[in-house]
Amino acid sequence: MAGIERRRVLAAGGGVALTAALATACGSNTGRGGGSSGAGLSQWYHQYGEPGTERAVKRYAAAYQKAHVSVQWRPGDYDRQTAAALLTDSGPDVFEVNGPLLDQIQGGQVVDLTAEVEPVKDDFNQAVLAPKIWQGKVWGIPQVIDMQMLYYRKSALKAAGVEPPKSVDELVDAAGKLTTKKSKGLFLGNDGGVGVLSGTPLFAAGLSLIGEDGKVGFDDPAAARVLGKIRQLYADKSLLLGAPTDWSDPSAFIQGLTAMQWSGLWALPQIKKALGDDFGVLPFPKDGSGGKPSVPVGAYGSAVSARSKKKAEAKAFAKWLWVERTDFQQDFALSYGFHIPARTSLAKKAKQLQEGAAADAVRFATEHGYAEPLLWTSADRTAYQDALSRIIKDGANPESELKGVVRKVNAELQRAKRK
């Protein structure tokens, strides 16, 4: 299984670290020896957990003929490290950015990459490209797609006479019927889904976090209804809690502690190796007549620092690696873990993604994928997460809790417009 950092792009929609331990190494490596003022170009990556990834990105950099590219592998709290480095002249020229990057754009810390992306713009998965676009310009190039989906044990459902759920109501009903003395019906993480679900239930109800009109996308009675149903799962004791590993690791599912588990595409090879064909995958099921299946997707993007002394060269390298070198893009996605290339054409051609559950996952990400919108801030995320925790764990009233979140998001949207 890949390391915790790779999950951060999707945990709580991309903004919340899975463990406080990530912060302990913050600032441990300033990188001052390889910044934009030095020879060649400096490129930063967060620390991926998949074996071989660091060697691969250094191999890609070495293959670039127009400039020497020095790759830095950044353990610890990568987001905080880069945020600090972008304020100095010793930060990276090219770097990964996690999730939406509104603050970097409005702060003038990244450069416009529209011209570099434009020739293949329509080939990128549009859900992961959208959070990289501001005022019609592209500010980051998606690298690979991570996604989440629902795994279910075919034999367990068959034994209980349960069909794979196609609605949230069916999910609640199935989780109850699949719960026995030895196992639970559903695993959404040890906190009952507070950390991982994020906006997924809202999208399943036909809503969004921020609408296309730039306004709050869940100021609607349907939001309270669907979150009330997630609370019902918790109250019914259908959820596995306190498992030895959390949602990103498939061990609880493989060991039979749960009949269904919400996890990531990265878990699929491990599950298939252990269970063979005795599993299937689903998007998060729709809720209500206006709902639709929902699949959270996320992608680290490659960006160029506005403080770089070699912006033209940095932009050229980013284009070469993440637009032109499709062989490296496919290798990066599938040779060191299990992810979907950010380019739709590459995802369709990848042999590893053409059959069975993997092919289903690609289809889910293409047809039902959503990513955190650019205007969804860390303050929004915190307010929503706190409310979700109170709803699920404490049984707080969903309508009143969401009203408070709507007020906070409205205030943040006004703040963004004033910048």
N, C-alpha and C positions, 0 to 999 in steps of 0.2 A: 504494500500500500504506500502511496505517496505521502510525503510529510505534511504537517499541519499547514505550512505556508501556502501550499497549492490550494488548500480548501478555503483560504481567506477570501478568494474572489467570489465565493458563493455563500459562505456562512453569513446568515442574516442578510442575504442579498449583496454581499460584497464588502460590508463595512466593519464587521465585528470580528476580532481575533477569537480563535477558539480557546485560547488559554492565556492567562496573564503572564505566563512564562515568556511569551514572545517579546515582552517589553524589556526583559532583563538585560538583553544584549544591545539595547538601543545606544547608538553612539560609540560602540566599541571599536569601530573601524571608520575613521573619517574619510579615508580614500584620498587624502590630499596629494598623494604621489601620482595619481592618475587622472587628475581633473583636466578641464578643457584648456588650461594654460600649458599643459605638458605637450610632449611630442605625440603626434597621431591623434586618434580619437579614443575617448573613454566611454565604455558601455557598461551599464549596471543592470544586474538581475537580482531579484530576491532569491533566497535559497530554496530551490526546488528539492523535494524529497526523493524524487525518482532517481535511482542509480544511473549514472551515465549522462545525465542532463548537462552537468557542468562541462564535461569533456566535449559534448556535442556543440554547445554554444561557442566554446573556444575554437573548435574546428571550423565552425561557420565563419567566425571572425578572421581566422588565419587564411581562409580562402578568398577574402576580399583583396583585390589587387590595387585599388586606387589609394588606399591609406592603411597605415598600421592601426589596428583596433585592439585596444587593451580591455579585456573583459574583467570586471570585478564582480565576484560572488558575494552577496551581502547578507550574512546571517543576522538574526535579531529582528527588531521592529523596522522593517524595510520602509514602510510608509513614512514613519517619523524621520528616519535617516535622510530619505530623499527630500522631504519637505524642508529640512534644515539646509541640506546641501545646495538646493536650488536658489537659496538666498545668497550664495557665495560664488566666487569665481573658481573655486576648486571642486565643484560638483561635476557630474557626468555630462558628456555631450549628448549621448543617447541613453535612454533609460526606460525601464518598465514602469507603467502606472497602473494601479489597481482600481477598477471600477470607474465611476464618473469622475471627471477632473475639472469641475467648474471652478474651484478655487484657484487652480494653477492657470486656467485660461484667463479668468478675470484679473488675476494677479500679474499677468504678463510674463509668466514663467515658462511657457511652452510656445512653440512656433507653429504656424499654420502649415499643415501637411496636405492640404486639399489637392494641390497639383500632383503630388506624388501618388495619391490614392485614386484620383479621378478616373484613370484608364480602366480600373477594375472595380470601381466603387460598387456597382450592382452585383458583383460576384461575392461580396462579403455577406455573411449572415447579417441581415439588417437589424435584428434585435441587439446584437452585440456592437454593431457599428454606431447605432443611434446615440448611446451615451458619450461617444467621442466627438459628436457634432454640436457646435454652438454657433448660432447666427449664420447657418448655412455653410460653415467651414469645418473641415476635419482636422482634429488636433491630436489624434492618436491612431495608430494602425493596429487593429486587433491581431493577436498572435495565434492563440488556440482557444477553443471553447470548452469550458467545463459546464456540466449540467447536472441536475438532480432529477430523480424519477422514483416511482414506487415499484419495489420488487415484491413479488408474491410467490409463495411456494405452491405449485400446482397441486401436488398430492394432498397438502393440508386443506386447500379449498375444496377439492373433490370429496375428501372424507367428511367434511362438514356440510356438504351440499350447498356451497357458496359459489356464486359466479364472480369473476373479477369485477370489482365495483366501477360503475360508469358515472356515478354521481356521489356527492358528499354524503347524502342520506344513505346510499348503499354502502359507502365506506364505513360509516358509523355502525350500520347494521352488521356488516361483515366482520368488523373488528370484535363486536360483541359475541357473535356466533363462533368465532375462531379462538376465543379466549377459553383456556382450560386450566386445570390445576397445575399443569406442567409448562404451559406457554401462554403468551399474550397474543392478542390479535394483531397489534400494530406497534411499531417502534418509530417514533418521531424524534428520538434523542432523549437523553436522560432527564431533560427539563420539560418533557412533554410537548416539544415542538416550538418552544418559545424562541430558541436561538436560530433554528434553521428555516422555519416556515416563512418568515418575513411577509412579503406581499402576496405569496402564492395563493392563499385562500381568497384574497380580494380579486385577483385576476380570474380565478375559477368562478367567481360570482359575476364576471363580466365587467369588473371595475378595473382600476389601476391606481398606482401611487400618485402620479401626476398625469393629468389628462393631456391630450394633444393641444388643448387650448391653454395650457400652462397653468391650470387651476388644480386644486385638490381633486384627486380622482376617486375618492372613496367616501365623499360626503353624501351617503345614500343608505337607506334602510337595509339594503342587501348586504352591506358590510357587516353590520351588527348581527344579522341572521347567520351568516356563514361562520363568523368567529364564535358565535354561541354553539355551533355544532362541533367546533374543535374543542370547546370547553366540555361538551357532552362526552366526548371520547375519554377525556381525563376523569370526569366524574363517574363514568361507567366502569372505571378501572380496566378498560380495554387496552390501555397503553402500557408497554414495557417501560419501566423506570428503574434506574439504578443498575443498568447493565454494565458488565466489565469494561466494555468499550462503547464509544459514542456513535452517533449516526453515520459519521464518515467511514467507519470501519464495518464491514459486513459480517463480522464474527457472530454477533447475536443471531442474525438471520441464518447463517450457515449451521450454527449449533442447535437450531430449533427452538431458541428462546422466544421467537416471534414468528408468526406466519407471514407477516408483511413488514417490510421496512422501507422507510424513505432514506435513500442514500444517493451517491453520485455514480456517474458513468464509470469512474475510475475503479469502482468495486466489481464491475462486471466480470473481468477475467478471473478474479479470485472466486467469485460465486460459481461461475461456469465450471471451473476446475473441481470444485467441491461437490456441486449438485448435478452436474451434467445438464440435462434438459429439463430438470424438475423445477423450473422457475420461469416466470414471465415478467414483463415490465409494462408499466402504465404511466401516463401523465397523471398529475394530480387531477382527480375527477371534477367535472363541472358542478356548479351549484345553481339551482333555480332555472327558470325558463330562459333567462338572459345570460346564463353562464356559458363557459367554454373550458375545455381542458387547459391546464396551466403547467408550464415547465420553466423553472428559473434557469437562465443561462448567464454566464459571465465570461469575460475575457480580459486578461492583462493586455495592455496595449503598449506599443513602442512609441515613445515621444522624444522630442528634441528640445533641449534646454535653451531658453532664450538668452541665458548668460554664456552660452558656448561662444568661443572665439572663432569657431569653425562651423557655423550654422549650415552653410551650403554643403560642406563635405558631410556633415552629420545627417542632413536630410537625404543626401544621395545614398549613404550607407543604409539608412532605414528603409528607403525604397528598394534598394537592391535585395536586402534580406527578406523583407516582409511583403513585398509586392512581386518582385521578379523571380526570386529563387524559390519556386514552388516545391522543388525537391527537398530543400531544407525545411520548408514549412510543414510538409507532410511527415518528414522524419521527426521533427520536433514534437508533433502531435501524437505520434503513434509508436515511436521506437523506444520510448523511455517511460511510458505510462499509457493510459488509455483515454484519449481526448479526441475531440472533433476538430479538424482543421477549420480555421475561421472562414476560409473561402469555400463556398457551396460546391463549386466544381471539384475541388480536391476531396471534399467529404464524399461526394458521389463516386469518385474513382477509387477511394481507399478500399482495398480488398478486405481489410479487417472489419470494415463497417458495412459490408454488403449483405450479410446474412443474419437471420435470427434476431435476438434481442438487440444487438448492436445496430442493425438496420432500423429497427423500431425506434431506437434512441435518436438516431439522426433525423428520422421523420418527425419525432416529437419536437426536437429542437428547432426544426425548420418551420413546422406548422403551428406550434403552440408556444414557442420560446418567448420569454420576456426577460429583460434585464432592468436593473435599477435605472431610472431615468437620470439624466444629467442634473436636473434641478432637485433631486432627492438628496438632502444634505445629511451630514452626520448628526446634527441636532434633530432633524426629522426622524432619523432612524432610531435614535435613543428614545425619543418620546413614544414612538410606535412600539418599540420593543418592550418598554416598561408597561405600557397599556396592555399589550398582548400577554405579558406575564400575569398581570392582575386578573385578566379575563380567564385565562386557562387555569391557573393554579388556585386563585382565590375565589373564583366565581363572581368577579365584579361585573357590573352591568355593562354589556358591550356598547350600548348606545351612549351612555354618559362618558365612558372611557374614550370612545372615538371622537366625541365632541371636543375634548381637550386636545387630542392629537391634531384635529383639523385646525384648531386655532393656532397651534404651534407651526404647522406647515404653512398656513396662510402668512404668518409673520415672516417665516423664512423666505417665502416667495417674494414678498415685498422687499426684503433685504437684498435679494439677488437682483431685483430690478433696479435698485438704487445704485448698484455698483457701476 
